[in-house]
Amino acid sequence: MIIERRDIIRIAAGGVCGTMLTPVPWRLLDDSAKWSQNWSWIPPVPRGERTTKESYCTLCPAGCAIRAACVANHPVRLDGALCASGVAGHTVAYHPRRILAVPKTVPVHGRIGILDMGPRRAMSTLLAQAADAFGGAYLRMPDRDEATLVALADLMGRPRGSLGLDLEHTRTLVSFGAPVLERWASPSRVLPRWRTGELRVVQIEAVESRTALAANQWITDEADALKRAKLEEPAVIVDAEGRPSIAAMNVDLGAIGREGGIVARAPLPWRRVESAAAAPHSIDTLFIDASRAHQLVEWPVVRQWLASDATIVVFAPHESGLTKKAHYVLPVAAPFELVEDVETPPYSAVASYQVSQPLHPAPVVKFTAIDHLNAMLQASGRVPPSVSAPEMIKQRQELMASYRPKVARLSVTTVNVPPSEVEAGGELLLVVARAPDRGSPLITKLYEESGLFAPEHLVRMHPETAARLGVGSKATLLIETQHGLTRRSVLPDPAIRPGFLEITETDVTELCAGRVTAAKARKG
């Protein structure tokens, strides 16, 4: 019998068809899917009694209330009026790039600086005390969380932290570039009223942000924007950069001291910790507490503090863009592993204090930034702060229990407003869009695969801008500001205003001190 080629083809085709009709391939697919979910580095699914825990989220200053569904005392789901990062906050402890190793020695020399990336905590007070013990400076980034209120307080000669925004009665929220429908202020206060139509959002922004797309009205040009804005009283204005000229528009709008506008807020019964002034190139050893990095780190601001041979030490729960800047990285507890506190959320009209109870029964890391600093202070013969973070939180709880704040009526007569800043003519303007923190593996997957934020190797620009620069899609563009330069691949996008470049950063930006910076670009 002679076997021809067509016989071999028939046998092979029949075998394939027959195999597809059997359960073998489907069972193999099912088994491989199960095996892929049970590698050694994947947290096992707990089994046990189902319970519920209540706490507050510490991933941003908003401090939203959460309810955790737990199995065998381990959180498996977070519920509440939360952002995407908050919903997945309980997974941060299991980050695949979690930092566990502790360096044997960390050299400390010269003038000390301690940069707090999550201010307004009990930990912040302890970090300031540690800076004093070192004879150094407690530092913070420019306050973008309450930028407009800080600018108004300075213009009115009032203490910072003494103003609030009565969002519960505001009818129109006018935003100059602030992400008011994303991670700004408190999502649990803004989003429900916006969804029901009780709150109108007017977004004044040159680029197509998530807030701009969702706003009731989007205006791309700041010139005469208020004349074109559809305002329903009471209305209030906020600005991402806290420019005094824009903050003072609230005076002309009649928003000062009225319901639904800018109101007086009682101070908490302890001293607010403010950032010290650091002379250029004066810091020899910089400690950065990135355990709760609530905002984008503008590295040009940090760089101007550092001496030429400065040592950078970062306290962080997992690897990030900030840890890449460090000479030494020390592990600290992740969110929901230890007791923490949340002071008055940004723009809140009422002074408040919440305590976030731990959700994880067995912390992966128990150290905090102050624990590491105390050990260094003791090793150098200095006296560390006398109380621990849990003790200070308990003391503040006791103070709040008997606190009866008195709020004075807020009125304004005259505000000296500096002239508005004029943008450099003839140059491109670089805009930095901050993607949400990717501390959770789930959030990384969500934002990288959904396309909500452009990948960090791209620069978005209008096709007219690309044509003016002589570049096409996927071409390499060299972008330069007064702070540094970078190479990015071009992504033409008609949603970007002509003359603007937009890049995405997660936690550190090298090119901007502020959200918008004059830039030059050429083929790279």
N, C-alpha and C positions, 0 to 999 in steps of 0.2 A: 504494500500500500504506500502510495506516494503522498506525503503531506505537502500541500501547496501553501503559498503565503496567505491566500484567502482563507484557508482553514485556520491558520494561526490567528488571523484577525477575528474570525467568527468566535473562536474559543475565548480569546481575550475579552471581546465585547460581551459575550454571554456571561463570563465570570464576573465582570464589573456589574452588569445589570443584576445578576443573581445576588451578588454581595449587597447591593443597595436595597434589595428586598428583604434582607435578613436584619436582625437587630444588632449585628456585630459592629458596624461603623458608628451607629448612633450610641451604642453603649460605650465605645471607646471615647467618643466626643464628650459624653457625660462624665466619664471617669476622669478624663484629662482636665475638664473644667473644674472638677472638685479638687484634683491634685494641685492645680495652679492656685487655689485659694488656701492652701495649707502648707505653704513654705514655712521654714523655721522663723523668718523675720516677721511674719504676719501675726498680729495678736489673735490668740484663740478666742472663739466666741464663748463667753461665760455661760454657765448653766446654774440655775438656782432660783431663789425667790425673787419675784418682781416687786420693786419698791419705787418710790418717787422721792427725789430730793429737790429742794428749792435753794436758789443762790442768785448771784449776780455775775454777769459776764465782765471780764477784765481785759478783753482783747482791744478795747478802745475806751476813751474816757466817758462814753455814754452810760455805761453801767446798767445795761438793760436787764430786767428781771428774767430769769430762766427757770424752767422746770425740767429736771433731768429724769428720764425714765431709766431705771437701773435694773440690772439682772445680777444677782449675787453681789450686790453692793457696788457694781461697776457701771458707770454711765454708758448707755448704748444709743441714746437719742436726746437731743436738747430741743425743747419747745419754747415758744414765746415770740414776741414781735422782734425777731432777730434778723440781722443781715446774713449774707451767705457765710461769712467767716464765723459768726457767732453760732450758726446752726451746726457747724462742724468743729466747734472749739474743743470738744472733748477728745478729738483724735490727735490733737497737737502733741500730747504726751507720747504718742507712738510714732512720731516722725522718723522716717528711715535715716535721716541725717542728725538724729539726736546726739548731743554732745555729752559724753560720759567721762572721758579721761581728764584728769587734773594734772597740770604741769608740776614738776617737783619744786621748782623755784620760779618766782616772778620778780625780776629786779625792779626796785622802786628807787628813782633818783631824781634830784632836782625839784623844781616847782611842780606841784601836783594839781591836776584838774579832775573833777568827777562830773561827767556829762550824764544827765538824767533824761532818758528818752520817754519816760512815762511819768511826768510831773503830777503834783497834787495828790500824793499818796502819803501814808505814814512812812513808807520807805523813803520818800523824797526828803522828809525831815531828817531821817537818820543819815542819808547820804550827805546832806548839808553839814550835819554835825561831824561826820567822818572827814569831810573836806577841811573843816576848821581844825580838827585834831592833827591833820597832816600839815596844817599851815598853808593850805591851798585854796582853790576856788570851786564852788558849786556852780555848775553851768547847765543851761537849758538851750534848746533851739528856739528861734523866734516862735511865739505862741500863735500858730495858725488856727488852733481850735477855737479860740475866742478873739480872733484878730480884730474884728470890728469893735467889740466891746472894750478891748484894751486901748484901741486908738481913741475911742470916745472918752474913756476915763482919763486918758492923758490930756485930751483937749479941754475937758471940763475941770481938770485939777482934782479929780477924785482918785481914791485908791484903786488899784487894779483888783478885780474880783468883786467890786461893789455894784456892778451893773448886771442886769439879766434881761432876757427877752421873753415877753409874755406870749409864747407861741400858741398856747391854748386858745387865745382870743384873737390872734392875728388872722386877718382875712386875705391879705396879699403879701407874699414873701418875695421881695425883689433881690435877686442874687447876682452879684458881679463875680462870676466864675467859681463860686463856692459849690461843692457837690451836695446840694441840699437834699436831693432825692437818692443819695447813695449812702455814704458813711459819715455824713456831717451831723454834728450835734447829737441828737438822740433819735434814731429811726422810729422808736416806739411812740415818739411825740409828733413827728412830722408826717410819716407815711399814712397812718390811719385817717388823719384829717384830709390829706391830699386825695386819697382814694375815694372818700365820700363826697368830695367837692367842697368841703368846708374851707379848705385852704387852697388858694390859687398861687402858682409859682410862676414868676417871670424870670427867665434865665437870660442874663446878658453876658454873652461869651462868644469868642471868635471861632471856636472849634466845636465840632459835633461831639459833645460829651454825652454820657448816659443821662445826666440830668437835663441837658438841653433837649434831647429827643423826647423826654417824658413831660417836660414843662408845659403849662397851659399856653405860654407865649415864649418864643425864643427870638431874641434880638442879637444879631451878630456884631453890631457896631456900637461902641460905648457912647459915641458922640450923639447928644440929644436923645439918649435912650429913654430917659424918664418921660420925655414928651410923647414918645410913641408907646410907652407901656400902658396897658389897660389896668388901672389900679382901682381896687375896691377897698374902701376904708374899713378897719384900720390897716395901714400898710407899713412895712418896715424894710430897711435896706441892710444887707450884709455883703461883705466883700472878702474874697479868699485871701487877699494880701493885706487887709487891714489898712488900706491907704487912708490917711486922715481926710483928704479931700472928698472921698466917697462916704466915709463914715459920717462926716458932718452933714451930708444930705438928709440925714434923719431929722436934723433940726428944722430945715426948711419944710420937710414933709409933715412936721408936727407929731413925730413919733416919740418924742422924749417925754417921759412921765405920764403916758396915757395907757389905758387898757389896750392890749394887743400890740404894744410898742416896746420901747426901751424903758425899763423900770429899775428902781433901786432894789438891790438884793442885800439882805443882811449878811455880814461876814460870819464865818464859822468861829467857834470859841477857841481858836488857836491861831498862831501867827502863820500867815501865808509865806511860803519860802520863795524868794525871788532869786533870779540868776545874778551872779556876780559879774563884774566886768573883767575881762581877761585881755591883757595887752597883746598885741601881735607877737607871735613867735615866743611866747613866755612860758608855755607848758612843756615840761620835759617828760612827764609821765601822765598820760591821759587814760583814766578809767571810764568806760562807757557801759552804763547799765542798759542793755538792750533786752532785758527780760520782758519788758512791756514797751516795745517800740511803737508808740502810738502814731507817729507821723514820719513822713519822708525825711531822711537825713540829708541836709544840704551840705555836702562834703566841702565845698569851698569855704563855708563858714567855719567848719571844724579845722580845716587846713591852716587858716590864718592864725589860729591859736598856737599851733605846734612849732616847737623848736626844730632845727634841722635834723637832729638825731633823736627825736622824741620816740618814746616807747608807748605803744597803744595796747591796752588790755581791755578785752570785751567780755562782759558777762552775758551769756546767751543760752537758751535751752536747746537750740539747734543751729546748724550752719545757715548762713544767709550772706547777702552781699556785704553786710557790715562786718561779719567775722572775717571776711577776706582781707579787710583792712588791718586786722589785728596781728601783733607779734605774738600775743598770748591770748588764748580763749579759755575761760573758766565756766564750767557748767552750772546752771541754776535751774530751779524748779520751773516747770511749765505752768500755764494757766490751769486753774482748778486742782492743783496738787497741794497747795497750802492755803492758809487763811490770808486773805487780802482785803483791802478796803477800796472804796470808790467814793471820792469826794463829789461835790456838786458838779453834775454834768455840764458841759459847755452850753452856754446860752440859757441855762435854766434860770427862771425868775425866783426860785425858792432855794434857800440853802438846804442841803441834804447830805446825808452820810449813810452809805450802805456797806455792809460787811459781806464779802463773798466767801462762803463756806467751801471747803475742798470737796470735790466730787470723787476723786480717786482715793480708795482706801489705803493704797500702798504707793507713795510717790516714788517715781524712778530716781529723782534727785531731790534731796531735802535742803540743799544749800540755796541761799539767796545772795545777792550782791553784797549786802551788808555783812553777811557771815564771812565772806572772803576778805573784805576790807578790814573787819575787826581782827582777823588772824594776822594780817599784815601790820596793823597798828601795834598789836601786842608784840610781834616779832621785832619791831623797831623801837620798843620801849615807850610807845605813846599810849595814851588812855583812850580806849574806844568809847562810843556812846554807851550810856549807862543802862539803857533799856533795849529790849528786843522789839522786833516789828510786831509780834502778837501782843506783847505787853502794851505797846503804844496804841494799838488798835483798840484794846480793851479800855484804856484810859479815855480815848476819844468817845467810845460808846457811852461811858459814864458821864462825860461832859454833855453829850447830846441829850441824854435822858432828862437833864435838868435845864436844858437850854431854852430860853424864852426870848427869841430875837425880837428886836424892835427895828422896824424899817421906816426910815424917814421918807417923806414925799419928795420925789425927784422933780426938780424944775431946772430950766436952763434960761439964762438971759443972753449971754454973749459967749461965743466960741471963736477963738482965733484960729482960722483955718489956713494952713499953708497952701500955696498954689499947687495945682495938680501936676503930677510928673508928666513930662512930655517924652513920648517914645522917640527913640533915635530914628531919624528919617533916613530913607534909602537903604536900610538894612533889613534883613529877615528877622523875624521874631520867633524864638524857640519856646515852645510850650511843653511842659513836662506833665504828663498824665500819670497819676500814681495808681497802679493796679493794687487791689487789696492784698494784704499780707498773705503769703502762701505758706504759712506755718503748718497748715494741714495738708496732707497728701491729697485729700478729697478736693480741697479748694484749688490746688495746683492743676488737677485734672479738669476741673470745671472751667477755669479761665483759659487754660491753654487750648482746650478742644472746642470751646464754645465760640471763640472769636470775639468775645466781649471786649477784650483788650488786645491791641496789636502786640506781637512778640517783641522782646526787647532788642532784637537785632535789626528792626525796621525803623524807618522814619516815614511818616505820612505827610503828604503835601498835595496841594491842588495841582491838577495837570498843567495849569498855566504856570505855576511856579516851577514845576519840573521842566517845562519847555524853556522857561527863561534861563534855567541853570544848565540846559542842554543835556539832561539826563532822562532816561526812560525807566520803565519798570525793572526792578532787580539790579539796577546799576548801583555802584558803590559811591556814596557821597561822604565827603569829609566835612564834618560840622565843627566849627570853632567858635567859642565864646571867650570872654576875657578870663574865664576860669579853667579852660581846658579844651580838648578836642576829642572827637570820637568818629568812628567809621560806621555807617549804617547802610543797609540796603533800601532802595527807594520803593515806596508803595504809593503810587498815585491814587488820590482819593478826593473826589469832588466835594466831599463834606467838609474838607479843611479850607478855611478862608485863604485866598491868595495872599502870598507874602508871609505865611506862617508855616513853621515846621513843628510837627508833634512827635515826641518820643514817649515811650512808656518806661517807667522805672518802678521797681517793686519796693525797695527800702532805702536805696542810696542813689543820689544823683551827683555826678561829678561836674556838671556843666552849668548849673543854675544856683543862684542865691535868691530864691523867690521862684514863683511859678512861671514867669515870662522873662526872658533875657534876650538882649540883642545878640544876633549870631551872624556869621558868615559861612557860606557853603561853597564847595567846589567839587568837581569830580575827584574821587579818591582812587 
